[in-house]
Amino acid sequence: MRSRVSGERRLPEVGCTGAPLLRLEGVRKQFGDEVVLDRVDLEVPGGELVGVVGGPGTGKTTLMAIAAGLLPPDDGVLRLFGEDLWDGPGFARAGVALVPDEEPVADRRSCRDVLVCAGMRHGLPRSVAERRATTLLSVCELVDVADVPVWECTAGQRVLLRLGAVLVGEPRVLVLDDPFAGIDAWAFGVVRAVLREFAATGGGVLCAVRSSERVASWCDRVVEPFRELPCASDSNSR
Ligand SMILES: Nc1ncnc2c1ncn2[C@@H]1O[C@H](COP(=O)(O)OP(=O)(O)OP(=O)(O)O)[C@@H](O)[C@H]1O
């Protein structure tokens, strides 16, 4: 069996293991009267996979959007590589990337084309983007579907493609919102291996999941920063 980290399959080094890459300090977010996040602190050091566990509607998507620098907190600080992202020059923003939970456009392109376009969107010349796409097809175990339209791929292959399309920009921190939902065991294993390899290069991973089941099998640390929601029977009885 080929090593996941040999030759063309290798992800580049992105950081230094152990250094805190991303920190949330006292983060608060409220929508109307609903306080979704209340004084959330968490840290993602280089080389670590941090799992965030929360049930439906607890605030995972909100937290991941804040961690990826897409949504400002109402209070508290997002620090990326030491920089306060919303009160600094914002250079750090390029180092963090959210893996979206669905394709940005209904996609008839091949998996290879998606990766090449993603590389070119990051400013790479076409020849470099093509080389990087070939490496990522291999890293993400998508070689067999390289020339297949995205919409013909399985849910798991599409998660791997979205992961590859983010890795093409060589972020140092990856943020994922429930990537394992609805994917098969093969894809679960490959996503886990790619995240593990990314962490081994010094990157940090923050990944939200609904269930704590199996979480210990792929992450180094689990945090549960959410408030308890009233259960359905409580609200029915009011
Ligand atoms: N833009 C918004 N405006 C108003 N309320 C919002 C907004 N975004 C999220 N919410 C509310 O915040 C709460 C948390 O939502 P969020 O999507 O972050 O949770 P989640 O844990 O990702 O949910 P799920 O597991 O169902 O995807 C929900 O009550 C939701 O309705």
Ligand as a Chemical Component Dictionary entry (heavy atoms), coordinates in Angstrom:
data_LIG
# 
_chem_comp.id                   LIG 
_chem_comp.type                 NON-POLYMER 
_chem_comp.pdbx_formal_charge   0 
_chem_comp.three_letter_code    LIG 
# 
loop_
_chem_comp_atom.comp_id 
_chem_comp_atom.atom_id 
_chem_comp_atom.alt_atom_id 
_chem_comp_atom.type_symbol 
_chem_comp_atom.charge 
_chem_comp_atom.model_Cartn_x 
_chem_comp_atom.model_Cartn_y 
_chem_comp_atom.model_Cartn_z 
_chem_comp_atom.pdbx_ordinal 
LIG N1  N1  N 0 -28.765 34.466 10.782 1  
LIG C1  C1  C 0 -29.543 34.074 11.776 2  
LIG N2  N2  N 0 -30.578 34.810 12.186 3  
LIG C2  C2  C 0 -31.375 34.426 13.203 4  
LIG N3  N3  N 0 -31.203 33.285 13.905 5  
LIG C3  C3  C 0 -30.182 32.496 13.528 6  
LIG C4  C4  C 0 -29.300 32.839 12.461 7  
LIG N4  N4  N 0 -28.370 31.857 12.338 8  
LIG C5  C5  C 0 -28.672 30.949 13.287 9  
LIG N5  N5  N 0 -29.732 31.324 14.000 10 
LIG C6  C6  C 0 -30.331 30.598 15.129 11 
LIG O1  O1  O 0 -29.267 30.261 16.012 12 
LIG C7  C7  C 0 -29.469 28.958 16.560 13 
LIG C8  C8  C 0 -28.257 28.088 16.253 14 
LIG O2  O2  O 0 -28.205 27.872 14.851 15 
LIG P1  P1  P 0 -27.000 27.099 14.163 16 
LIG O3  O3  O 0 -27.367 26.918 12.724 17 
LIG O4  O4  O 0 -25.727 27.783 14.462 18 
LIG O5  O5  O 0 -27.042 25.697 14.945 19 
LIG P2  P2  P 0 -26.484 24.272 14.497 20 
LIG O6  O6  O 0 -25.992 23.619 15.729 21 
LIG O7  O7  O 0 -25.516 24.421 13.367 22 
LIG O8  O8  O 0 -27.799 23.560 13.973 23 
LIG P3  P3  P 0 -27.912 22.239 13.060 24 
LIG O9  O9  O 0 -27.207 21.140 13.765 25 
LIG O10 O10 O 0 -29.397 22.022 13.019 26 
LIG O11 O11 O 0 -27.325 22.597 11.728 27 
LIG C9  C9  C 0 -30.768 28.434 15.940 28 
LIG O12 O12 O 0 -31.818 28.658 16.851 29 
LIG C10 C10 C 0 -30.929 29.270 14.698 30 
LIG O13 O13 O 0 -32.287 29.417 14.352 31 
# 
loop_
_chem_comp_bond.comp_id 
_chem_comp_bond.atom_id_1 
_chem_comp_bond.atom_id_2 
_chem_comp_bond.value_order 
_chem_comp_bond.pdbx_ordinal 
LIG N1  C1  SING 1  
LIG C1  N2  SING 2  
LIG C1  C4  DOUB 3  
LIG N2  C2  DOUB 4  
LIG C2  N3  SING 5  
LIG N3  C3  DOUB 6  
LIG C3  C4  SING 7  
LIG C3  N5  SING 8  
LIG C4  N4  SING 9  
LIG N4  C5  DOUB 10 
LIG C5  N5  SING 11 
LIG N5  C6  SING 12 
LIG C6  O1  SING 13 
LIG C6  C10 SING 14 
LIG O1  C7  SING 15 
LIG C7  C8  SING 16 
LIG C7  C9  SING 17 
LIG C8  O2  SING 18 
LIG O2  P1  SING 19 
LIG P1  O3  DOUB 20 
LIG P1  O4  SING 21 
LIG P1  O5  SING 22 
LIG O5  P2  SING 23 
LIG P2  O6  DOUB 24 
LIG P2  O7  SING 25 
LIG P2  O8  SING 26 
LIG O8  P3  SING 27 
LIG P3  O9  DOUB 28 
LIG P3  O10 SING 29 
LIG P3  O11 SING 30 
LIG C9  O12 SING 31 
LIG C9  C10 SING 32 
LIG C10 O13 SING 33 
# 
